[in-house]
């Protein structure tokens, strides 16, 4: 059972998560090609699964938190372990299947972040399962759920193909970058 002070938080979390989770289906439907088909790239399929899992996890926990006299520890344990197992499984898949090195590093980093987030969620969930009145654990879980939501949004953002949420994406391209098709410094040959 959650304290009344947290009722508004979980009600808002449920509304936000339901909206974002609905938008994931729109993103999947407007993404060029079918990102969940067997012909799509491994990175696209992992983006879909990661975004789906990271947005569904807080939604289900928030909905269970709104049930009167309901302890969320057990539900949070199940969902955190599901997220942890999925993240570890996807990490092993990426490491096992030969993909481009850059794709492997980027996807592995995201999967490691997912493992850390779901690991923290499991820690707080276990504490809440043992002691449902542990406000520090509930506060920690609430904070982790917010971060998991941002993680899910970032993965959905990558799914659309917009990777400009990272600092290098906001910086102008280097004039010395071989892949740069923009203007070259004066005196440089534009033919490559």
C-alpha positions in Angstrom: 0.0 0.0 0.0 1.4 3.3 -1.0 1.1 6.4 1.3 -1.4 9.1 0.2 1.5 11.4 -0.5 2.5 9.2 -3.5 -1.0 8.8 -4.9 -0.7 11.8 -7.2 2.8 10.7 -8.4 1.6 7.2 -9.4 -1.6 8.6 -11.0 0.5 11.0 -13.0 3.0 8.3 -13.8 0.3 6.0 -15.1 -1.2 8.7 -17.3 2.2 9.7 -18.7 3.3 6.1 -19.3 0.0 5.1 -21.0 0.4 8.1 -23.3 4.0 7.3 -24.1 3.3 3.6 -24.5 0.5 4.4 -27.0 2.9 6.6 -28.9 5.4 3.8 -29.2 2.9 2.0 -31.4 2.6 5.1 -33.6 6.3 5.4 -33.8 6.5 1.7 -34.9 3.8 2.2 -37.5 5.4 5.3 -39.1 9.0 4.0 -39.0 10.2 3.3 -42.5 10.1 -0.4 -43.1 8.9 -2.7 -40.3 11.2 -2.4 -37.3 9.9 -5.6 -35.8 10.1 -7.9 -38.8 12.8 -10.5 -39.2 14.3 -8.5 -42.1 14.9 -5.4 -39.9 18.3 -4.8 -38.3 19.1 -6.2 -35.0 19.6 -2.7 -33.6 16.1 -1.7 -34.7 14.5 -4.8 -33.1 16.4 -4.2 -29.9 15.3 -0.5 -29.9 11.7 -1.6 -30.2 12.0 -4.2 -27.4 13.9 -1.9 -25.1 11.5 1.0 -25.6 8.5 -1.3 -25.2 9.9 -2.8 -22.0 11.1 0.5 -20.5 7.7 2.2 -21.0 5.5 -0.7 -20.0 7.4 -1.4 -16.8 6.6 1.8 -14.9 3.0 1.8 -16.3 2.2 -1.5 -14.8 3.8 -0.6 -11.5 2.0 2.7 -11.4 -1.4 1.0 -12.1 -0.8 -1.6 -9.3 0.2 1.3 -6.9 -3.2 2.8 -7.4 -5.1 -0.2 -6.2 -6.1 0.4 -2.5 -4.4 -1.8 0.0 -2.1 -3.2 -2.7 1.6 -3.6 -2.0 3.7 -3.0 -5.1 6.8 -4.8 -4.0 5.9 -8.1 -5.5 4.8 -6.6 -8.9 7.9 -4.4 -9.0 10.1 -7.5 -8.3 8.6 -9.4 -11.2 8.9 -6.5 -13.6 12.4 -5.5 -12.6 13.6 -9.1 -13.1 11.8 -9.3 -16.4 13.6 -6.1 -17.5 16.9 -7.3 -16.2 16.6 -10.7 -18.0 15.5 -9.0 -21.2 18.4 -6.5 -21.0 20.9 -9.3 -20.3 19.5 -11.5 -23.1 19.7 -8.7 -25.6 23.2 -7.8 -24.5 24.3 -11.5 -25.0 22.6 -11.5 -28.4 24.4 -8.4 -29.5 27.7 -9.8 -28.3 27.1 -13.2 -29.9 25.9 -12.1 -33.3 28.4 -10.4 -35.6 27.2 -6.9 -36.2 29.2 -3.7 -36.9 31.5 -2.8 -34.1 30.0 0.7 -33.6 26.5 -0.8 -33.5 27.7 -3.4 -31.0 29.3 -0.9 -28.7 26.3 1.5 -28.8 23.7 -1.2 -28.3 25.8 -2.9 -25.6 26.1 0.4 -23.7 22.3 0.8 -23.8 21.8 -2.7 -22.6 24.3 -2.2 -19.7 22.4 1.0 -18.7 19.2 -1.1 -18.8 20.8 -3.7 -16.6 21.8 -1.1 -14.0 18.4 0.6 -14.0 16.5 -2.6 -13.7 19.0 -3.8 -11.0 18.3 -0.7 -8.9 14.6 -1.2 -9.5 14.9 -4.8 -8.2 16.9 -3.6 -5.2 14.1 -1.2 -4.2 11.4 -3.7 -5.1 12.9 -6.3 -2.8 13.1 -3.8 0.0 9.4 -2.9 -0.5 8.4 -6.5 -0.6 10.1 -7.1 2.8 8.9 -3.9 4.3 6.0 -2.3 2.4 6.2 0.9 4.7 9.8 1.6 3.7 9.5 5.2 2.4 13.1 5.4 1.4 12.7 2.4 -0.9 9.5 3.8 -2.3 11.1 7.1 -3.0 14.1 5.3 -4.6 11.7 3.2 -6.7 9.8 6.3 -7.8 13.1 8.0 -8.9 14.2 4.9 -10.8 10.9 4.6 -12.6 11.3 8.2 -13.8 14.8 7.4 -15.1 13.5 4.2 -16.8 10.9 6.3 -18.5 13.6 8.6 -19.9 15.5 5.6 -21.0 12.5 4.2 -22.8 11.9 7.6 -24.5 15.6 7.7 -25.6 15.3 4.3 -27.1 12.1 5.3 -28.9 13.8 8.4 -30.1 16.6 6.3 -31.5 14.0 4.0 -33.2 12.8 6.9 -35.2 16.4 7.4 -36.4 17.0 10.7 -34.6 20.2 10.3 -32.7 20.6 14.1 -32.0 19.8 13.7 -28.3 23.5 13.1 -27.7 26.0 16.0 -27.4 27.9 15.2 -30.6 24.7 15.5 -32.5 24.3 19.1 -31.5 27.8 20.2 -32.4 28.6 21.2 -35.9 30.5 18.6 -37.9 34.2 18.8 -37.9 35.7 20.2 -41.1 38.2 17.3 -40.9 35.6 14.6 -40.8 35.9 12.4 -43.9 32.2 11.7 -43.9 31.3 15.4 -43.7 29.5 16.6 -46.8 29.3 20.2 -45.6 31.5 23.1 -46.4 35.3 22.5 -46.2 37.7 25.1 -44.8 39.1 27.5 -47.4 41.9 26.1 -49.5 40.7 22.5 -49.1 39.7 20.4 -52.0 36.0 19.5 -52.0 36.5 16.3 -54.0 37.5 14.3 -51.0 
